[in-house]
Amino acid sequence: MASPTISFCLKLVIDSKSQKVLYAQAGKDFVDFLFNILSLPVGTVMRLVTTKQMVGCIANLFGSIGILGDPFKQSAAAYKDTNALQLLFPNMQSSTSTTNIYRCSKSLKGDCQIIRTDDPEELCLFCNNVMNKNVTWDSRVTYLIMDDLKVRSMSSFSTTTLLNSFNVQDSGVLEEKVIEMGPSQGIKLLLASLQSKTVLTDVFLS
């Protein structure tokens, strides 16, 4: 089976002063890739990264299969027959759907922060009005992926609220960088997710 050629487009928002990725904007296809990491067998992870890159003793366990010989040949053959990259990058289709989003009517006048919701009965966090002003779009859903791989719907945040959460006082230090991530960066991200709390920074700014 041929290695997959799938790639993902990400927009990184970078704090140029601290040289840190604050978050990335991406579509559902990339989020599916991240969640797919959780379903990978440990043996598949070992085949995707080198033993020198692994932390702990799992590399020793993996290497023992070949040393022990006949009783474990079936397990070793199963690992060899598995296309590890195909498991990491299954064929995924980007989804495009029409989504109804609502916001506080006062946000249109600048009186409230632009917070969005998919519940027309939800109350605004700032003025307690019902957020029933309909905003309908037909586009690919966008998600926010934090540096530590926490994933949130972009519609849940305003830019101001998001930057305040990072304690960014000067928006002039922010840079945007659009990248295309393929299998090689995907493997680096997989490895970093097992070792780091600053995955996006480690993979894309190292």
N, C-alpha and C positions, 0 to 999 in steps of 0.2 A: 504494500500500500504506500502510495507516494506521500511525502511529507506535505502538510497543509501549507497553503500560501496565504492564508487569511491574515489580515492586519487590521489594526484598530487605529482610529484617529483620536488623539487626545489634545485638549487645550490645557496647558499647564499655567497656573497663576503663581508667579514666583516673587518672593520677597528678595529683591536684589541686594539689599543691605546685609541680610543674614545668610544669603545664598541658600534659601530653603524653599521647597515647593509647599505652598500653603494648601492648594487643592488642585484637582484636575476636573475638567468637565468632559464627560464622555456619554456615549449612547448605551442603550441596553445591551448591545453585543459585547462591550467591554466588561460590563457588570456581570453578564453571564459567564464570561471567561474567569473573572475573579471568584465567583461562587463555585465554578467547576473545580477550582483548586481543592476545595474542601472534600470533593469526592474521589480524589486521586488515591490509589493504593500507595502505600509507602514504597513498595518495590518500584513502582513507576517513577516516583520522585527521585529515587536513587539512580535510575537510568537516565534521567534528564540532567542531573548535575553530577559533577565529579566527586569522588570520595573525599578529596582534599578540601572541598568546599563545605562539607557537612560538619556540623557541630555535634559532639557527643559520640555515642558508640554505635549508632545505627549503620555506619559504613562498615564497621567490623563484622556486624551480623550479616550484612549483604554479601561481603566478600567470603564469608564462611561457606556459602552454598557451593561454590566451585571446589573448595578445599575438601569438603566432606565426601564428595563423590557420589556413587551410585544411588544411595537411598534418597538423594535430593535432586537427581537429574531431572525429574519431572517438573519440580518447582523452577529450576533454572531454565528449562525449555519454555515454560509458560512466560517467564519474564522476557526471553528473547523473542518470542512470537508476538508479543504485545507491541504495537506501534505506540510508543510513549508520547510522541508529539501529537498523534491523532487524539489521544486521550486528553491531552492538555488543551488542544485546539480543535474541539469537535466542530462539525459544520454548523455554524450558527447564522441565522438570518436576522438582519436588523428589522425591527418592527416599526411601522408607521401607522399611527392611529389618531383618530379625532378624540380629543380629551376636553371635557368641560371643566374649567377652572374658575373659581370665584374669588373675589377680593372685596375689601371694604370700599364703599362708594366714596368715602372721604379721601382715600388714597389717590383718587383721580384729581383732587384739588390740591394735593400736596400736604394735606393735614395729617395724614397717617403714613407710616412706613408701608411699602408695597409688600405685603405678606399675602401669599396665595394659598388656597385650600381647594380640595375637591368636594367639600361638604358645604352646601349653601346655607346651612343652619348654624355653622360655626361662628363664634363671636370673635371680633377683632381683639387682638392682644393689647392694642393701644387705646382704643376708644370704646370698646365693648359693644359696638354696633354689629348687627348681623352682616356677615360677609357674603352677600347675595348678588353682588354685581358680576354678571356673567362675562367671562373672557374665554372665547373659544378659539382654538387654533388647530391646525392640521399639520403636525410636524412630528419629527422624531423626538421622543422623550429624552430629556437631558438629565444626567445625574451628576452629583458632586462626589468625588472620591477624595477623602482626606489623605494626608501624608501617612497616617497610620492605618489606611485602608478602611476606615469607617465610610459607609456609603449612605448617602441621603438623596432624596428627591430634590432637584434644584428649585422646584416650585415652593418648597417649604421655607425658603430663605430670601430675604432681600440682600442686596449687595452690602448695604450699610451694616445690617445685623451681622453678616458673615465676617466682614472686615473687623468689626468691633470684637468679635470672638477671638480674633488673632491678635488683638491689641495693636492694630496697624493705625498709626496716627497720621502718617503722610502717605497718601495714595501715589505720590510720585516715585516711591521705591518699588512699586509693583511693575512687573513685566509679564507679558503673555507670550507663550511659546507653543506653537502647534507642532506636534510630532506625530509620526506614523510608527506605531509599534508593531513589530513582527515577532516571529518565533524566538529569535535570539534574545530580544529584550523581555519576552514573556518568561523565558527560563530564568533570567536574572531576577525578574520580579518574584517568581516562585521562590527562589532561594532567599531573597531579601525578606519575604514575608515570614520565613521561618526563623529569622535571626534578628530582625530590626523593627523598631517602632517608627522609623522614618523611611519607609519603603520607597516612595516616589522620589524623594531627594537622593537617596542612595543609588537608585537605578538611573535616573535621568540627569543628575547634576554631578555625579562622582567623576 
